[in-house]
Amino acid sequence: MTTFADLGLPAPVLRVLTDRGITSPFPIQTASLPDSLTGRDVLGRGRTGSGKTLAFALPVVTRLATSSARSVAAGQPRRGTGRPRALILAPTRELANQIDESIAPLAQALGLKTTTIFGGVAQSRQVTALNAGVDIVIACPGRLEDLLGQRHLTLDDVEITVLDEADHMADLGFLPGVKRILDRTPSRTQRLLFSATLDNGVDVIVKRYLHQPVTHSVDDAAAPPPQMTHHILAVADKDAKKHVVHQLAQGTGRRVLFMRTKHQAKKLAKQLTAAGVPAVDLHGNLGQGARERNLAAFSSGDVRVLVATDIAARGIHVDDVELVVHVDPPAEHKAYLHRSGRTARAGSGGDVVTIMLPEERGDVRDLTRKAKITARPQDVRPGDATVTSLVGEVAPYVEYVEPAPQPQGRQGQPRKQGGRSRSGAQGTGQTRGQGTGQGAGQSGGRQGQARSQGAGQTTGQRGGGRPASGGGRTAADHFPRTDGAGAPRRRRGGRGRGAGSTNASAAS
């Protein structure tokens, strides 16, 4: 069996891989690295989750480190202001961040610096990073063109260019911008392009910018991974669909639920959270900060349900997603395969469920035929054994509590008293609400307790009334912090008649 050491990678890179538990290369890495490490242009084809990120990250850092050593020996500066030596283009902000998370430790081990460039955030930090000198830029085309136009950087020194998820960039209409960017990089420098397919103009990029590329295709991108099990659940009406979806969301493992629209994704995340299943949403209406917080909450395990539009169908990698649910079937088969690719990644198994209404039967049949899926529809009702088997172990109920607004000081900041806020937050893993006033969610002096079993126990006091609706927030807003066990810490706002405490070491 080929190892990373057999491929001739530097010792610091091997140590980083070992420390991260990465010991054996995936097929796309074994096939492409001998060529990319020697400077050849490479066209890599493979479905999502096949290990493409390391397939280009390893040659980028290795070849730049070798180039840096030559520059130092010749008495030349290693990096210049606004003059990166490697460029990685990605279609989405989330993918750019995830590429940076993978490549930054490898680069740091070799004395290289990385930065990300994308829209949706202020450009000042990106400009500061460029001015400080950077070796590797991971960028989305739009913001990169803006900064190029403002002359905050030049691509004259780029030695290696990578296009990741090139077919997705084509789907999003980015190829004209990609061409303009590539035209500003030196010709005949190394270029690596990774794509699941070569349609929608990607083949034009290959022919125009790659020089005698070596093609490595390790699987059929049009087919689902063999470890992926597909299910089509036919429901009688929208009410039955709602109950089946809520049931599927209740398992203990991570799961991604795909919706057709941004509004429906936000709505479902709110409904699940209010029903005791903490969920976060991910869609284009969220600001970059909210997108990063919600994805981080899902990745860390603070919440186990991500409700998303197709923005999460490509390039988002989170370990151990056990279930993908097409709550709304996608419009075409490529979207189905990319959505489904959030599970059964890197050799792991996973289940994919499509919820089908009677009027969607014909569309789903065409969709699965083109995606080469052989699953047959099963008529189900909420609570059927088929649904229960897909849920697996049911996670404990997590009580939803709407936090009350904190008193504001002169500058709009919460007032502090003696080292703690007036809401009574104190200690680690404990939140206390004290006072004699009325609290939202209390009525008639009735008291109850909500307990969740897990790594610990949660006990709280609440009234018989129903909590407030949440004003558009989802679980990441209400459970933003965790204790040592990584579980959500609940925050109880307002002043109730009694004193309640929450010991939140339980898993979400």
C-alpha distance (Angstrom), angle and dihedral (degrees) to the residues before:
residue distance angle dihedral
M1 . . .
T2 3.83 . .
T3 3.80 115.6 .
F4 3.80 130.7 -163.4
A5 3.80 88.2 -108.9
D6 3.82 89.1 57.6
L7 3.81 88.9 58.1
G8 3.80 92.7 62.1
L9 3.79 100.3 -112.8
P10 3.83 118.8 164.1
A11 3.81 117.5 -92.7
P12 3.86 94.5 -115.6
V13 3.81 89.7 54.8
L14 3.81 91.6 49.0
R15 3.81 89.8 52.2
V16 3.81 91.8 52.5
L17 3.80 91.3 49.4
T18 3.80 91.5 48.7
D19 3.81 92.4 47.9
R20 3.81 88.9 53.4
G21 3.81 92.3 49.9
I22 3.82 94.3 -109.5
T23 3.77 105.6 137.6
S24 3.82 108.8 146.7
P25 3.81 126.8 44.7
F26 3.78 121.0 -122.3
P27 3.83 118.1 -120.4
I28 3.82 94.3 -98.5
Q29 3.81 88.8 53.2
T30 3.78 95.1 46.5
A31 3.81 90.6 48.5
S32 3.81 100.4 44.4
L33 3.83 106.3 32.9
P34 3.84 97.3 74.0
D35 3.81 88.5 58.7
S36 3.80 100.2 37.5
L37 3.82 93.1 46.8
T38 3.80 89.5 57.6
G39 3.82 93.2 51.3
R40 3.82 101.3 -99.5
D41 3.80 120.4 145.9
V42 3.80 108.6 -110.1
L43 3.79 132.9 -158.7
G44 3.80 107.8 -161.6
R45 3.78 120.0 -167.7
G46 3.76 123.9 -172.3
R47 3.75 142.8 118.8
T48 3.77 124.4 -90.5
G49 3.79 115.5 -73.4
S50 3.80 94.3 30.2
G51 3.82 95.5 118.0
K52 3.80 100.4 -97.3
T53 3.83 95.8 144.0
L54 3.81 94.5 65.3
A55 3.80 89.4 39.9
F56 3.80 88.9 69.6
A57 3.83 100.6 23.9
L58 3.81 93.8 61.9
P59 3.83 97.2 53.3
V60 3.82 91.3 42.6
V61 3.81 95.1 57.1
T62 3.81 94.6 36.6
R63 3.79 95.5 51.3
L64 3.81 93.4 43.0
A65 3.81 90.7 51.2
T66 3.81 89.9 52.6
S67 3.81 90.5 47.8
S68 3.82 90.6 48.9
A69 3.79 91.2 52.9
R70 3.80 90.2 53.3
S71 3.81 91.5 48.8
V72 3.81 92.5 50.7
A73 3.81 90.9 48.5
A74 3.81 89.0 52.5
G75 3.82 92.3 49.0
Q76 3.81 93.6 -112.4
P77 3.83 124.9 137.7
R78 3.80 113.9 -95.8
R79 3.80 95.6 -137.7
G80 3.79 136.3 6.0
T81 3.79 133.3 -147.5
G82 3.81 109.6 -82.2
R83 3.81 91.4 -6.9
P84 3.83 109.5 114.8
R85 3.79 118.6 -173.4
A86 3.80 97.8 -153.2
L87 3.80 130.1 38.7
I88 3.81 125.7 -164.0
L89 3.82 116.2 -172.3
A90 3.81 120.1 -157.8
P91 3.83 130.7 177.2
T92 3.84 99.1 -132.0
R93 3.79 139.5 36.0
E94 3.79 92.0 -123.9
L95 3.79 92.0 54.5
A96 3.82 91.4 46.7
N97 3.81 89.8 54.0
Q98 3.78 92.7 47.6
I99 3.80 92.2 49.4
D100 3.80 88.9 51.5
E101 3.81 91.0 50.3
S102 3.81 89.1 54.6
I103 3.80 99.2 42.7
A104 3.83 101.8 36.3
P105 3.86 96.5 74.0
L106 3.81 90.3 48.2
A107 3.80 91.6 48.0
Q108 3.80 93.4 46.5
A109 3.80 90.8 52.9
L110 3.82 88.0 59.2
G111 3.80 96.8 42.5
L112 3.82 94.9 -102.4
K113 3.82 128.2 136.1
T114 3.81 128.0 -140.4
T115 3.79 135.0 -168.9
T116 3.80 137.4 177.9
I117 3.80 126.9 -129.4
F118 3.80 122.2 -166.2
G119 3.78 140.9 128.7
G120 3.78 130.1 -99.8
V121 3.81 92.7 66.4
A122 3.80 134.5 69.4
Q123 3.78 112.0 -79.5
S124 3.82 94.6 -142.8
R125 3.81 95.4 91.2
Q126 3.77 90.9 46.6
V127 3.81 90.9 51.9
T128 3.81 90.6 47.7
A129 3.80 90.7 53.0
L130 3.80 91.4 49.1
N131 3.79 91.9 48.8
A132 3.81 90.1 51.7
G133 3.79 90.1 56.3
V134 3.79 126.3 -100.5
D135 3.79 134.4 -164.0
I136 3.81 102.3 -160.2
V137 3.81 126.7 35.7
I138 3.82 119.4 -166.2
A139 3.79 106.1 -165.6
C140 3.78 148.4 166.7
P141 3.82 111.3 -130.8
G142 3.83 99.1 -119.1
R143 3.81 100.5 57.0
L144 3.80 91.5 36.7
E145 3.81 90.5 57.8
D146 3.82 89.4 48.8
L147 3.81 92.2 54.5
L148 3.79 91.8 44.0
G149 3.79 88.9 53.0
Q150 3.81 90.1 50.9
R151 3.82 89.5 49.3
H152 3.80 94.1 -122.2
L153 3.79 88.8 135.9
T154 3.76 143.0 8.3
L155 3.79 129.5 -147.0
D156 3.80 94.3 -149.3
D157 3.83 92.5 109.6
V158 3.80 97.6 46.6
E159 3.80 110.4 129.9
I160 3.83 99.2 174.2
T161 3.81 128.9 30.7
V162 3.80 123.3 -169.6
L163 3.81 127.3 -167.1
D164 3.80 110.5 -163.5
E165 3.81 122.2 -167.7
A166 3.80 89.2 4.1
D167 3.81 92.6 172.8
H168 3.79 90.5 55.7
M169 3.81 90.0 51.4
A170 3.79 86.7 53.8
D171 3.82 91.2 50.1
L172 3.82 89.7 52.5
G173 3.79 93.2 49.4
F174 3.81 95.7 -111.6
L175 3.80 98.7 127.7
P176 3.85 96.6 94.8
G177 3.80 89.1 54.5
V178 3.80 91.2 44.4
K179 3.81 89.6 54.6
R180 3.80 91.8 50.7
I181 3.81 90.2 50.0
L182 3.80 94.2 47.5
D183 3.80 89.3 49.5
R184 3.82 87.4 62.2
T185 3.80 94.3 54.4
P186 3.82 119.3 85.3
S187 3.80 112.6 -89.4
R188 3.79 120.0 -114.3
T189 3.80 92.2 24.4
Q190 3.80 115.5 130.8
R191 3.80 116.9 -75.7
L192 3.79 128.2 -173.5
L193 3.79 121.4 -169.2
F194 3.81 124.0 -171.5
S195 3.77 121.4 -171.9
A196 3.79 139.2 150.0
T197 3.82 91.5 -137.9
L198 3.81 138.7 11.8
D199 3.80 98.6 -137.1
N200 3.83 131.9 111.3
G201 3.78 94.1 44.2
V202 3.81 100.6 -48.1
D203 3.81 88.5 117.3
V204 3.82 88.6 59.3
I205 3.82 90.0 56.2
V206 3.80 90.2 49.9
K207 3.80 93.9 50.5
R208 3.80 94.8 43.6
Y209 3.79 102.9 42.6
L210 3.81 110.1 21.6
H211 3.80 117.1 79.6
Q212 3.80 113.7 -143.2
P213 3.80 91.9 -33.9
V214 3.77 122.7 -157.4
T215 3.80 108.9 -130.0
H216 3.80 120.4 -142.0
S217 3.79 117.9 -176.7
V218 3.78 114.9 170.4
D219 3.79 101.2 175.5
D220 3.78 144.8 11.1
A221 3.78 104.2 -85.9
A222 3.81 90.4 -161.7
A223 3.80 92.5 61.4
P224 3.81 129.2 71.8
P225 3.81 120.6 -114.0
P226 3.81 112.7 -90.0
Q227 3.84 91.3 -124.1
M228 3.81 90.1 62.6
T229 3.82 118.3 95.9
H230 3.82 116.6 -157.7
H231 3.79 127.2 -151.8
I232 3.80 130.7 -177.2
L233 3.80 112.6 -159.1
A234 3.81 113.9 -164.7
V235 3.82 113.0 -155.6
A236 3.79 128.1 -169.2
D237 3.81 99.4 -128.8
K238 3.81 145.4 -18.2
D239 3.79 93.5 -80.9
A240 3.81 91.9 56.1
K241 3.81 88.8 45.4
K242 3.81 91.2 54.9
H243 3.81 92.7 51.8
V244 3.81 93.6 46.0
V245 3.82 91.1 50.1
H246 3.81 91.9 49.6
Q247 3.80 89.7 49.6
L248 3.81 92.9 49.7
A249 3.81 89.7 52.3
Q250 3.80 93.3 58.9
G251 3.81 100.5 78.1
T252 3.78 124.0 112.5
G253 3.82 96.1 -119.9
R254 3.79 129.3 76.2
R255 3.78 116.6 -82.5
V256 3.81 135.6 178.4
L257 3.80 120.8 -146.7
F258 3.83 116.1 -161.6
M259 3.80 122.0 -150.4
R260 3.79 130.5 -174.5
T261 3.83 97.9 -130.2
K262 3.80 137.6 37.8
H263 3.81 91.7 -125.8
Q264 3.80 93.1 54.1
A265 3.82 92.0 47.5
K266 3.80 91.5 53.7
K267 3.82 91.8 44.2
L268 3.80 94.7 51.0
A269 3.82 92.9 47.2
K270 3.80 89.2 53.6
Q271 3.82 92.5 47.6
L272 3.80 93.5 49.9
T273 3.80 93.0 47.3
A274 3.81 91.6 49.7
A275 3.83 88.5 49.2
G276 3.81 92.0 57.0
V277 3.82 98.0 -95.2
P278 3.83 106.7 110.5
A279 3.82 108.9 -138.2
V280 3.79 137.6 169.3
D281 3.79 129.1 -154.7
L282 3.80 130.4 -135.1
H283 3.80 121.4 -165.7
G284 3.78 143.2 122.9
N285 3.81 96.5 -86.6
L286 3.81 91.8 67.2
G287 3.79 120.3 92.7
Q288 3.78 117.3 -117.9
G289 3.81 92.9 -102.6
A290 3.80 92.5 53.5
R291 3.81 91.5 45.5
E292 3.79 91.3 53.0
R293 3.83 93.5 45.2
N294 3.79 93.2 49.2
L295 3.79 94.0 46.3
A296 3.82 90.3 46.8
A297 3.82 90.7 51.1
F298 3.80 90.1 52.5
S299 3.81 94.4 43.2
S300 3.81 93.3 49.3
G301 3.79 93.6 48.2
D302 3.82 95.8 -114.8
V303 3.80 85.0 126.1
R304 3.78 125.1 19.1
V305 3.82 101.1 -158.5
L306 3.80 125.9 71.7
V307 3.82 116.9 -173.0
A308 3.78 108.9 -163.2
T309 3.77 147.7 162.5
D310 3.80 121.4 -133.7
I311 3.81 88.8 -72.1
A312 3.82 85.1 88.5
A313 3.80 95.3 44.9
R314 3.79 94.9 88.6
G315 3.77 133.3 48.1
I316 3.81 98.0 -5.4
H317 3.77 109.6 126.4
V318 3.79 121.3 -173.3
D319 3.79 119.8 162.8
D320 3.79 121.9 -115.8
V321 3.80 102.1 12.0
E322 3.79 99.2 166.6
L323 3.80 100.3 -177.3
V324 3.82 137.3 33.1
V325 3.80 117.5 -170.3
H326 3.80 122.1 -163.5
V327 3.80 94.0 -153.5
D328 3.80 86.4 173.3
P329 3.82 111.3 28.5
P330 3.83 110.9 -122.4
A331 3.79 122.8 -110.5
E332 3.80 97.0 -114.9
H333 3.78 140.6 19.0
K334 3.81 98.2 -107.9
A335 3.80 89.7 59.2
Y336 3.80 88.5 49.3
L337 3.81 91.8 54.6
H338 3.80 94.5 45.2
R339 3.81 93.4 47.0
S340 3.79 90.3 47.5
G341 3.80 89.7 49.8
R342 3.82 90.8 75.6
T343 3.81 85.7 83.8
A344 3.84 132.3 45.1
R345 3.80 90.2 40.4
A346 3.80 127.1 162.0
G347 3.78 93.4 6.3
S348 3.81 96.8 -48.1
G349 3.79 122.8 127.1
G350 3.78 128.2 -116.4
D351 3.79 145.5 164.8
V352 3.80 127.6 -119.5
V353 3.81 120.2 -160.7
T354 3.80 127.3 -167.9
I355 3.81 116.3 -163.6
M356 3.82 109.0 -147.2
L357 3.81 128.1 -165.7
P358 3.82 118.1 -157.4
E359 3.81 92.7 -103.5
E360 3.82 90.9 52.8
R361 3.80 96.4 57.0
G362 3.81 95.9 100.4
D363 3.82 94.1 45.9
V364 3.80 92.5 48.7
R365 3.81 91.1 49.0
D366 3.82 91.0 54.3
L367 3.81 91.2 43.4
T368 3.79 95.6 53.1
R369 3.81 93.1 43.3
K370 3.81 91.6 56.1
A371 3.81 91.0 43.5
K372 3.83 89.8 50.5
I373 3.80 92.6 -120.3
T374 3.80 115.7 153.9
A375 3.82 98.9 -170.0
R376 3.79 115.4 128.6
P377 3.82 123.2 -141.8
Q378 3.80 116.3 -98.3
D379 3.79 120.2 -157.8
V380 3.80 107.9 -128.6
R381 3.77 141.1 173.9
P382 3.79 127.1 -159.5
G383 3.79 109.3 -76.7
D384 3.81 95.9 22.1
A385 3.79 116.7 146.1
T386 3.83 90.3 -113.3
V387 3.79 91.1 59.2
T388 3.80 93.5 41.9
S389 3.80 91.9 52.8
L390 3.81 90.4 55.0
V391 3.79 92.1 49.4
G392 3.80 93.7 53.7
E393 3.79 115.7 -179.7
V394 3.80 110.6 10.7
A395 3.80 115.7 -126.3
P396 3.82 118.5 -128.2
Y397 3.79 118.3 -92.6
V398 3.80 113.4 -97.9
E399 3.79 114.1 -153.2
Y400 3.79 115.6 -125.6
V401 3.80 113.4 -135.9
E402 3.79 121.7 -179.2
P403 3.82 108.2 -136.2
A404 3.79 114.7 -128.8
P405 3.83 117.9 -126.5
Q406 3.79 113.6 -92.0
P407 3.83 120.1 -124.6
Q408 3.78 109.9 -95.4
G409 3.77 126.3 -132.8
R410 3.79 126.5 -146.9
Q411 3.79 93.6 -77.6
G412 3.79 94.2 45.3
Q413 3.83 93.2 -99.5
P414 3.82 125.2 128.7
R415 3.80 111.4 -94.5
K416 3.77 117.1 -112.0
Q417 3.78 127.3 -142.9
G418 3.77 121.5 -170.1
G419 3.79 94.8 -27.0
R420 3.75 96.9 -47.4
S421 3.80 134.5 81.2
R422 3.80 121.0 -106.7
S423 3.77 89.4 -110.3
G424 3.79 84.8 74.4
A425 3.82 99.2 -116.9
Q426 3.76 108.4 165.0
G427 3.79 142.4 156.4
T428 3.80 127.5 2.0
G429 3.78 117.6 -56.0
Q430 3.81 93.0 1.2
T431 3.78 131.7 99.8
R432 3.76 121.3 -179.7
G433 3.81 130.0 -165.7
Q434 3.79 114.1 -163.1
G435 3.77 136.4 172.3
T436 3.72 143.9 80.1
G437 3.80 102.2 -101.5
Q438 3.74 125.7 99.4
G439 3.83 118.6 -82.0
A440 3.76 129.3 -149.8
G441 3.76 109.3 -104.1
Q442 3.88 95.3 30.1
S443 3.76 122.9 108.9
G444 3.79 135.8 170.7
G445 3.79 93.7 -9.5
R446 3.78 90.9 -75.6
Q447 3.75 114.1 152.8
G448 3.76 132.9 -161.7
Q449 3.70 139.8 172.7
A450 3.76 130.1 -133.6
R451 3.75 116.9 -160.2
S452 3.78 127.9 -175.2
Q453 3.76 121.7 -168.6
G454 3.80 119.4 -142.7
A455 3.76 133.8 93.1
G456 3.79 85.8 -15.2
Q457 3.79 141.9 -11.3
T458 3.76 132.3 -87.3
T459 3.76 120.3 -152.0
G460 3.78 122.1 178.7
Q461 3.78 140.7 165.0
R462 3.73 120.2 -127.4
G463 3.74 138.9 159.5
G464 3.73 128.9 -115.2
G465 3.78 92.7 -104.0
R466 3.78 123.3 98.2
P467 3.80 118.9 -102.2
A468 3.77 120.0 -110.1
S469 3.80 118.6 -89.0
G470 3.76 98.4 -104.2
G471 3.78 102.2 -116.8
G472 3.78 95.1 -110.0
R473 3.79 97.0 -48.2
T474 3.77 124.8 130.9
A475 3.78 135.1 -157.5
A476 3.80 95.8 -70.7
D477 3.81 88.6 63.0
H478 3.80 95.0 48.4
F479 3.81 98.6 38.9
P480 3.82 101.3 34.0
R481 3.80 98.2 144.2
T482 3.77 133.9 51.2
D483 3.75 136.4 -155.2
G484 3.78 125.8 -131.6
A485 3.79 92.1 -73.4
G486 3.79 92.2 57.7
A487 3.79 94.1 -113.9
P488 3.80 126.4 136.1
R489 3.81 115.2 -89.6
R490 3.73 110.6 -143.3
R491 3.73 121.7 -136.0
R492 3.79 119.6 -148.9
G493 3.78 113.9 -159.3
G494 3.77 132.4 -167.1
R495 3.78 127.8 34.2
G496 3.75 118.7 -75.3
R497 3.76 130.7 -167.5
G498 3.74 93.1 -107.9
A499 3.80 135.6 32.0
G500 3.77 119.2 -99.5
S501 3.78 129.8 -172.7
T502 3.77 132.3 -162.3
N503 3.76 123.4 -153.5
A504 3.78 101.0 -168.8
S505 3.75 109.5 -175.4
A506 3.79 90.3 120.7
A507 3.77 119.8 113.4
S508 3.77 118.4 -111.1
